Amino acid sequence: MARRKHYNFYDDNFKATAVALSEIPGIKATHVAEALDIHEVMLYRWRMEMRRGQIMAKKKDINIDPELKSELKRLRKLEREHNLLKEEHSLLKKAIQFSLQPKGKSSSS
């Protein structure tokens, strides 16, 4: 198997911004990683490096685009609603199947 010849290198500002996005309440790190087109393990590693102080970025240098922040929150809300609708749909299908099953004859003793 051939090794990769090109690797992406990210600067500290990009890493710090990604970490800041993942720390927004209600936003999952997996969604941030998907939006930034990076592997989620990389994001978790950056979060650990940020806690240890290995990523040198000043908080004032981190600029989170408010549009991106609101888009991530909207995506999270839509995913919650979608999962709820899928669950309701599944329950309704089961209820319909149950109601269509032939009923056993009762004996009048």
C-alpha positions as CSV (number, residue, x, y, z in Angstrom):
1,M,0.0,0.0,0.0
2,A,1.4,3.4,-1.0
3,R,2.0,6.1,1.5
4,R,0.5,9.5,1.2
5,K,2.8,12.0,-0.4
6,H,0.9,15.1,0.5
7,Y,-0.2,16.0,3.9
8,N,-2.3,19.0,5.0
9,F,-0.7,21.3,7.5
10,Y,-2.9,23.7,9.5
11,D,-1.6,26.8,11.3
12,D,-2.4,27.5,15.0
13,N,-5.1,30.0,14.2
14,F,-7.1,27.4,12.1
15,K,-6.7,24.9,14.9
16,A,-7.7,27.3,17.6
17,T,-10.8,28.4,15.6
18,A,-11.8,24.8,15.0
19,V,-11.5,24.1,18.8
20,A,-13.5,27.3,19.6
21,L,-16.2,26.1,17.2
22,S,-16.4,22.7,18.8
23,E,-16.8,24.3,22.2
24,I,-20.0,26.1,21.3
25,P,-22.9,24.8,23.4
26,G,-25.2,22.5,21.4
27,I,-22.6,21.8,18.7
28,K,-21.0,18.5,18.4
29,A,-17.3,18.2,17.5
30,T,-18.2,15.7,14.8
31,H,-20.3,18.3,13.1
32,V,-17.5,20.8,13.2
33,A,-15.0,18.3,11.9
34,E,-17.4,17.5,9.0
35,A,-18.0,21.1,8.2
36,L,-14.2,21.9,8.2
37,D,-13.5,18.7,6.2
38,I,-11.1,17.3,8.8
39,H,-11.2,14.0,10.7
40,E,-12.8,14.2,14.1
41,V,-9.9,12.5,15.8
42,M,-7.7,15.4,14.6
43,L,-10.1,17.8,16.2
44,Y,-10.1,15.9,19.5
45,R,-6.3,15.9,19.4
46,W,-6.3,19.7,18.8
47,R,-8.6,20.2,21.7
48,M,-6.2,18.2,23.9
49,E,-3.2,20.2,22.6
50,M,-5.1,23.5,23.3
51,R,-5.8,22.4,26.9
52,R,-2.0,21.5,27.3
53,G,-1.0,24.9,25.8
54,Q,0.7,23.4,22.8
55,I,-1.4,25.4,20.4
56,M,-0.3,29.0,20.7
57,A,-3.1,31.2,19.8
58,K,-4.5,34.2,21.6
59,K,-8.2,34.3,22.3
60,K,-8.5,37.7,20.7
61,D,-7.0,36.3,17.4
62,I,-9.8,33.7,17.1
63,N,-12.5,35.1,14.9
64,I,-15.6,32.8,14.6
65,D,-17.8,33.8,11.7
66,P,-21.3,34.4,13.2
67,E,-22.8,33.0,10.0
68,L,-21.0,29.8,10.4
69,K,-21.9,29.6,14.1
70,S,-25.6,30.1,13.4
71,E,-25.4,27.6,10.5
72,L,-24.0,25.0,12.8
73,K,-26.7,25.6,15.4
74,R,-29.4,25.4,12.7
75,L,-27.9,22.1,11.4
76,R,-28.0,20.7,14.9
77,K,-31.6,21.7,15.4
78,L,-32.6,20.2,12.1
79,E,-30.8,16.9,12.9
80,R,-32.7,16.7,16.3
81,E,-36.0,17.3,14.5
82,H,-35.2,14.8,11.8
83,N,-34.3,12.1,14.4
84,L,-37.6,12.8,16.2
85,L,-39.6,12.5,13.0
86,K,-37.8,9.2,12.1
87,E,-38.7,7.8,15.5
88,E,-42.4,8.9,15.2
89,H,-42.5,7.4,11.7
90,S,-41.2,4.1,13.0
91,L,-43.8,4.0,15.8
92,L,-46.6,4.8,13.4
93,K,-45.5,2.1,11.0
94,K,-45.5,-0.4,13.9
95,A,-49.0,0.8,15.0
96,I,-50.4,0.4,11.5
97,Q,-48.9,-3.1,11.2
98,F,-50.4,-4.1,14.6
99,S,-53.8,-2.8,13.7
100,L,-53.8,-4.6,10.3
101,Q,-53.0,-8.0,11.8
102,P,-55.9,-10.5,11.8
103,K,-57.5,-10.8,15.2
104,G,-57.9,-14.2,16.8
105,K,-61.5,-15.5,17.2
106,S,-62.7,-15.2,20.7
107,S,-64.8,-18.1,22.1
108,S,-68.0,-17.4,23.8
109,S,-68.1,-20.1,26.5
